[in-house]
Amino acid sequence: MATIKAPELRQEAFLQEDGPSSRPRQSGAPPNGAGKRKPLLILTFVVIIGAIIGLIVWFFSRGYQSTDDAFIDGHIIEVGPRVSAQVVAVHFDDNQEVHKGELLVELDPRDFDVALEKAQAQLLQAQTQVQQAQAQAEQSRAQVAQQSAQFDIAGIDFKRNSSLYQQDIRAVSKQDVDTTGATLEGAHATVEAAQAAYQAAQSQIGSAEAAVHVAEAAVDSAELQLSYTRITAEESGRMTRKSVEPGDFVTAGQTLVSIVQHDVWVTANFKETQLARMKVGQPVRVRVDAFPSRDLKAHVDSFQLGSGSRFSLLPAENATGNYVKVVQRIPIKIAFDEPLDVLLRLAPGMSVEPRVNVAAEGSPAP
């Protein structure tokens, strides 16, 4: 029996030595499950770091409000003629810097020169009529004085004859008394006629003087129209959108060029839910898309009293029964605290992203 079982025992021992449990473990090999735990630890570490960074960002950003619905704004002056005429000269070029009062465009002045000469001639004629009316009035006044003197003489004669007739009927006759009385009445009528003529002459003076005032106004108007043939810059700035050349016929009110002033600011449309802690005077950091390497210093200047949609061309009619609540945006004016040489690089319409420090002190919003 022993000789029969021995080979079996040796075979079992051989199988046990060749099995996995009988092989020696290689040096440095990880234990079972260690390879799966390492990526899990890395992922956990990354999640923790991300959570810490998120908390830091949230902590520091909770004191700021920002929006990408913002742009550079500024004063844009439309330059155009006040009269219709042909352009004879243009004294500026595209994107040129100009100063207030500088000559920009000259229009053909000949028609306006003729109109001015006509108005001046009418003024001279009206002044001549005033002089004539004054001379006529002086003549009428002299007539009044002359007729008044004759009236006084006629009165004296009538009084003397009446007195003599009452004292002695033979000194003067009743006919003499009646004659002097009639002369007195005629002199009185002549005086009244002379006074009426004098009043009429005075009225003529008033009418002539009124005509002079009308003619003077016509001269002033003609001079003003003539001055409009020289178009000057109303303010200093940079010429933009030039649309005029010599020889063009322009009409009153037509835009020839726009002047963009260098005093610019930011109009930022913040959501109404962002305004709870926002105040006038709070500091702002403005990042301009055209110059992303530098943040510009600014501050909250003012709040528009009304949402942007309320002043749109077609404001919402919320009383129609299909109202849907939408978060509104309020335009905020942000003024720069940078020097002028920095602002010269900014142009209206540029996209910006303002960041308001709502944790800072500031005066209450109006």
C-alpha positions as CSV (number, residue, x, y, z in Angstrom):
1,M,0.0,0.0,0.0
2,A,2.8,2.4,0.8
3,T,4.4,1.9,-2.5
4,I,1.1,2.7,-4.2
5,K,0.4,6.1,-2.3
6,A,3.9,7.5,-2.6
7,P,3.6,8.8,-6.2
8,E,0.3,10.4,-5.4
9,L,1.8,12.3,-2.5
10,R,4.7,13.4,-4.6
11,Q,2.2,14.6,-7.3
12,E,0.2,16.6,-4.8
13,A,3.3,18.2,-3.4
14,F,4.5,19.1,-7.0
15,L,1.1,20.7,-7.7
16,Q,1.3,22.7,-4.5
17,E,4.8,24.0,-5.3
18,D,3.7,25.1,-8.9
19,G,0.5,26.9,-7.6
20,P,0.1,30.6,-7.1
21,S,0.5,30.4,-3.4
22,S,3.7,28.5,-3.7
23,R,5.5,31.1,-6.0
24,P,7.7,33.7,-4.3
25,R,6.4,37.4,-4.2
26,Q,8.4,39.8,-6.4
27,S,10.3,42.6,-4.6
28,G,8.4,46.0,-4.5
29,A,5.0,44.7,-5.9
30,P,2.0,46.3,-4.3
31,P,-0.4,44.2,-2.2
32,N,-3.7,43.2,-3.6
33,G,-6.1,46.4,-4.0
34,A,-3.3,49.0,-3.5
35,G,-3.3,49.9,-7.3
36,K,-7.0,50.8,-7.2
37,R,-6.7,53.0,-4.0
38,K,-4.1,55.3,-5.4
39,P,-6.2,57.0,-8.2
40,L,-9.0,57.3,-5.7
41,L,-6.7,59.2,-3.3
42,I,-5.6,61.5,-6.1
43,L,-9.2,62.3,-7.1
44,T,-10.1,63.0,-3.5
45,F,-7.2,65.3,-3.2
46,V,-8.2,67.2,-6.3
47,V,-11.8,67.6,-5.1
48,I,-10.6,69.0,-1.8
49,I,-8.3,71.5,-3.4
50,G,-11.0,72.5,-5.8
51,A,-13.4,73.0,-3.0
52,I,-10.9,75.1,-1.1
53,I,-10.3,77.3,-4.2
54,G,-14.0,77.6,-4.8
55,L,-14.5,78.8,-1.2
56,I,-11.7,81.3,-1.5
57,V,-13.2,82.7,-4.7
58,W,-16.7,82.8,-3.3
59,F,-15.4,84.6,-0.1
60,F,-13.6,87.3,-2.0
61,S,-16.2,87.7,-4.8
62,R,-19.1,88.1,-2.4
63,G,-18.1,91.7,-1.9
64,Y,-18.1,92.5,-5.7
65,Q,-20.7,92.8,-8.4
66,S,-19.8,92.7,-12.1
67,T,-21.5,92.5,-15.5
68,D,-20.5,92.1,-19.1
69,D,-23.4,94.2,-20.3
70,A,-21.4,97.4,-20.2
71,F,-19.8,99.7,-22.7
72,I,-17.9,103.0,-23.0
73,D,-20.2,106.0,-23.4
74,G,-19.6,109.6,-24.2
75,H,-20.8,112.9,-25.7
76,I,-21.2,112.7,-29.5
77,I,-22.0,116.1,-31.2
78,E,-23.6,116.0,-34.6
79,V,-22.2,118.8,-36.8
80,G,-24.4,120.0,-39.7
81,P,-25.4,123.2,-41.6
82,R,-28.2,125.5,-40.5
83,V,-28.8,126.7,-44.1
84,S,-28.8,124.9,-47.5
85,A,-25.9,125.7,-49.8
86,Q,-23.0,124.3,-51.7
87,V,-19.8,123.3,-50.0
88,V,-16.8,125.3,-51.2
89,A,-14.2,124.1,-48.7
90,V,-13.6,121.4,-46.0
91,H,-10.9,122.1,-43.4
92,F,-10.6,118.7,-41.6
93,D,-9.9,115.1,-42.3
94,D,-11.1,111.8,-40.8
95,N,-10.2,111.2,-37.1
96,Q,-8.6,114.6,-36.8
97,E,-8.4,116.4,-33.5
98,V,-10.2,119.8,-33.5
99,H,-10.6,122.5,-31.0
100,K,-13.7,124.5,-30.0
101,G,-14.4,127.4,-32.5
102,E,-12.1,125.9,-35.2
103,L,-13.4,126.4,-38.8
104,L,-14.6,123.1,-40.3
105,V,-16.7,123.7,-43.4
106,E,-17.3,126.8,-45.7
107,L,-20.5,127.1,-47.7
108,D,-21.1,129.3,-50.8
109,P,-22.0,132.8,-49.3
110,R,-23.1,134.6,-52.4
111,D,-26.8,134.2,-52.1
112,F,-26.6,135.3,-48.4
113,D,-24.5,138.3,-49.3
114,V,-27.2,139.4,-51.7
115,A,-29.9,138.9,-49.1
116,L,-27.9,141.0,-46.6
117,E,-27.5,143.8,-49.1
118,K,-31.2,143.8,-49.8
119,A,-32.0,144.0,-46.1
120,Q,-29.6,146.8,-45.6
121,A,-31.2,148.8,-48.5
122,Q,-34.6,148.3,-46.9
123,L,-33.2,149.5,-43.6
124,L,-31.8,152.6,-45.3
125,Q,-35.2,153.3,-46.9
126,A,-37.0,152.9,-43.6
127,Q,-34.6,155.3,-41.9
128,T,-35.2,157.8,-44.7
129,Q,-39.0,157.6,-44.1
130,V,-38.4,158.3,-40.5
131,Q,-36.6,161.4,-41.3
132,Q,-39.3,162.5,-43.7
133,A,-42.0,161.8,-41.1
134,Q,-40.0,163.8,-38.6
135,A,-39.7,166.8,-41.0
136,Q,-43.4,166.6,-41.7
137,A,-44.1,166.6,-38.0
138,E,-41.9,169.7,-37.4
139,Q,-43.8,171.5,-40.2
140,S,-47.1,170.5,-38.7
141,R,-45.9,171.7,-35.3
142,A,-45.0,175.1,-36.8
143,Q,-48.4,175.3,-38.4
144,V,-50.0,174.7,-35.0
145,A,-47.9,177.5,-33.5
146,Q,-48.8,179.9,-36.4
147,Q,-52.5,179.1,-36.3
148,S,-52.5,179.4,-32.5
149,A,-51.0,182.9,-32.8
150,Q,-53.7,183.9,-35.3
151,F,-56.3,182.4,-33.0
152,D,-55.0,184.5,-30.1
153,I,-55.2,187.7,-32.3
154,A,-58.7,186.8,-33.4
155,G,-59.7,186.4,-29.7
156,I,-58.2,189.7,-28.8
157,D,-60.1,191.5,-31.6
158,F,-63.3,189.8,-30.7
159,K,-63.0,190.7,-27.1
160,R,-62.1,194.3,-27.9
161,N,-65.0,194.8,-30.3
162,S,-67.4,193.1,-27.9
163,S,-66.3,195.4,-25.1
164,L,-66.6,198.5,-27.2
165,Y,-70.0,197.5,-28.5
166,Q,-71.3,197.1,-25.0
167,Q,-69.8,200.5,-23.9
168,D,-70.8,202.6,-26.9
169,I,-72.9,201.3,-29.6
170,R,-71.6,203.9,-32.0
171,A,-67.9,202.9,-31.6
172,V,-68.2,199.6,-33.3
173,S,-71.0,198.1,-35.1
174,K,-72.8,194.8,-34.5
175,Q,-71.4,193.7,-37.8
176,D,-67.8,194.3,-36.6
177,V,-68.5,192.2,-33.6
178,D,-70.0,189.4,-35.7
179,T,-67.1,189.5,-38.1
180,T,-64.4,189.2,-35.4
181,G,-66.4,186.4,-33.8
182,A,-66.5,184.5,-37.1
183,T,-62.8,185.1,-37.5
184,L,-62.2,183.7,-34.0
185,E,-64.2,180.6,-34.7
186,G,-62.3,180.1,-38.0
187,A,-59.0,180.5,-36.3
188,H,-60.1,178.0,-33.7
189,A,-61.0,175.4,-36.4
190,T,-57.7,176.1,-38.1
191,V,-55.8,175.4,-34.9
192,E,-57.6,172.2,-34.4
193,A,-56.9,171.1,-38.0
194,A,-53.2,172.0,-37.5
195,Q,-53.1,170.0,-34.3
196,A,-54.7,167.0,-36.0
197,A,-52.1,167.2,-38.8
198,Y,-49.4,167.3,-36.2
199,Q,-50.8,164.2,-34.5
200,A,-50.9,162.4,-37.8
201,A,-47.3,163.4,-38.5
202,Q,-46.4,162.0,-35.1
203,S,-48.2,158.7,-35.9
204,Q,-46.2,158.6,-39.2
205,I,-43.0,158.9,-37.2
206,G,-44.1,155.9,-35.1
207,S,-45.0,153.8,-38.1
208,A,-41.7,154.7,-39.8
209,E,-39.7,153.8,-36.7
210,A,-41.5,150.5,-36.4
211,A,-40.5,149.9,-40.1
212,V,-36.9,150.7,-39.1
213,H,-37.1,148.0,-36.4
214,V,-38.4,145.5,-38.8
215,A,-35.7,146.3,-41.3
216,E,-33.0,146.1,-38.6
217,A,-34.3,142.7,-37.6
218,A,-34.2,141.7,-41.3
219,V,-30.5,142.8,-41.4
220,D,-29.7,140.9,-38.3
221,S,-31.4,137.8,-39.8
222,A,-29.5,138.1,-43.0
223,E,-26.2,138.6,-41.2
224,L,-27.0,135.5,-39.1
225,Q,-27.8,133.5,-42.2
226,L,-24.5,134.6,-43.7
227,S,-22.6,133.6,-40.6
228,Y,-24.1,130.1,-40.9
229,T,-22.0,129.6,-44.1
230,R,-19.0,129.1,-41.8
231,I,-19.5,125.9,-39.8
232,T,-17.2,125.8,-36.7
233,A,-16.6,123.1,-34.0
234,E,-19.0,123.5,-31.1
235,E,-16.7,121.6,-28.8
236,S,-13.2,120.1,-28.8
237,G,-12.8,116.4,-29.8
238,R,-12.1,114.0,-32.6
239,M,-13.8,114.1,-36.0
240,T,-15.7,110.9,-36.7
241,R,-17.9,109.7,-39.6
242,K,-17.0,112.4,-42.1
243,S,-19.5,112.6,-44.9
244,V,-18.9,115.9,-46.8
245,E,-16.6,116.9,-49.6
246,P,-16.1,120.2,-51.5
247,G,-18.8,120.6,-54.2
248,D,-21.5,118.8,-52.2
249,F,-24.9,120.5,-51.8
250,V,-26.0,120.2,-48.2
251,T,-29.3,120.9,-46.6
252,A,-30.2,122.4,-43.2
253,G,-30.1,119.7,-40.5
254,Q,-28.0,117.3,-42.5
255,T,-25.2,115.6,-40.5
256,L,-21.8,116.2,-42.0
257,V,-19.5,114.8,-39.3
258,S,-19.6,113.9,-35.6
259,I,-17.4,115.2,-32.9
260,V,-16.6,112.7,-30.1
261,Q,-15.5,114.4,-26.9
262,H,-12.8,112.9,-24.8
263,D,-14.9,113.0,-21.6
264,V,-16.0,109.3,-21.6
265,W,-17.6,107.1,-18.9
266,V,-19.0,103.6,-18.6
267,T,-22.7,102.7,-18.9
268,A,-23.2,99.4,-17.1
269,N,-26.5,97.6,-17.1
270,F,-26.6,95.7,-13.8
271,K,-29.4,93.4,-12.9
272,E,-31.8,94.8,-10.3
273,T,-30.9,92.0,-8.0
274,Q,-27.3,93.3,-7.9
275,L,-28.1,96.7,-6.6
276,A,-28.9,95.9,-3.0
277,R,-25.5,97.0,-1.7
278,M,-24.4,99.2,-4.5
279,K,-23.9,102.9,-3.7
280,V,-22.7,106.1,-5.3
281,G,-18.9,106.6,-4.8
282,Q,-18.0,102.9,-4.5
283,P,-14.7,102.1,-6.3
284,V,-14.8,100.2,-9.5
285,R,-12.3,98.3,-11.6
286,V,-13.0,98.4,-15.3
287,R,-11.5,95.9,-17.7
288,V,-11.6,97.1,-21.3
289,D,-11.8,94.3,-23.9
290,A,-9.5,96.2,-26.2
291,F,-6.8,96.6,-23.5
292,P,-7.2,93.5,-21.2
293,S,-3.7,93.8,-19.6
294,R,-4.8,96.8,-17.4
295,D,-7.7,97.5,-15.1
296,L,-8.8,101.1,-15.0
297,K,-9.8,102.9,-11.8
298,A,-13.3,104.3,-11.6
299,H,-16.2,104.9,-9.2
300,V,-20.0,104.7,-9.3
301,D,-21.3,108.1,-10.4
302,S,-25.1,107.8,-10.5
303,F,-28.1,105.5,-11.1
304,Q,-30.6,105.9,-13.9
305,L,-34.1,106.3,-12.5
306,G,-35.8,103.7,-14.6
307,S,-34.9,100.4,-16.2
308,G,-33.6,100.2,-19.7
309,S,-36.7,98.4,-21.0
310,R,-38.9,101.2,-19.7
311,F,-37.3,103.7,-22.0
312,S,-37.0,101.4,-25.0
313,L,-38.8,102.2,-28.3
314,L,-41.5,99.6,-27.5
315,P,-41.8,99.3,-23.7
316,A,-43.5,96.3,-22.3
317,E,-47.2,96.4,-21.7
318,N,-47.6,94.3,-18.6
319,A,-51.3,95.0,-18.2
320,T,-52.2,92.8,-21.2
321,G,-52.7,89.7,-19.1
322,N,-49.8,87.6,-20.3
323,Y,-47.2,89.1,-17.9
324,V,-44.0,87.1,-17.3
325,K,-41.6,88.4,-14.6
326,V,-38.2,89.1,-16.0
327,V,-35.2,90.5,-14.1
328,Q,-34.7,94.1,-15.2
329,R,-31.4,95.9,-15.8
330,I,-30.7,99.4,-14.5
331,P,-28.2,101.5,-16.3
332,I,-25.4,102.7,-13.9
333,K,-23.0,105.6,-14.8
334,I,-19.4,104.8,-13.8
335,A,-16.9,107.7,-14.0
336,F,-13.2,107.1,-14.6
337,D,-10.5,108.2,-12.1
338,E,-7.8,108.0,-14.7
339,P,-5.9,110.9,-16.3
340,L,-7.0,112.2,-19.7
341,D,-4.0,110.7,-21.6
342,V,-5.3,107.2,-20.6
343,L,-8.9,108.0,-21.6
344,L,-7.8,109.2,-25.0
345,R,-7.5,105.5,-26.0
346,L,-11.2,104.8,-25.1
347,A,-13.9,105.2,-27.7
348,P,-17.7,105.1,-27.2
349,G,-19.1,101.6,-27.9
350,M,-16.1,99.6,-26.6
351,S,-17.1,96.6,-24.5
352,V,-16.0,96.6,-20.9
353,E,-16.5,94.6,-17.7
354,P,-16.8,96.7,-14.6
355,R,-16.3,95.2,-11.1
356,V,-17.9,97.2,-8.3
357,N,-16.6,96.8,-4.7
358,V,-20.0,96.8,-3.0
359,A,-18.3,96.2,0.4
360,A,-16.7,99.6,0.3
361,E,-18.2,102.8,1.8
362,G,-20.1,105.2,-0.4
363,S,-22.9,107.7,-0.2
364,P,-26.5,106.3,-0.6
365,A,-27.8,105.9,-4.1
366,P,-30.2,108.8,-5.1
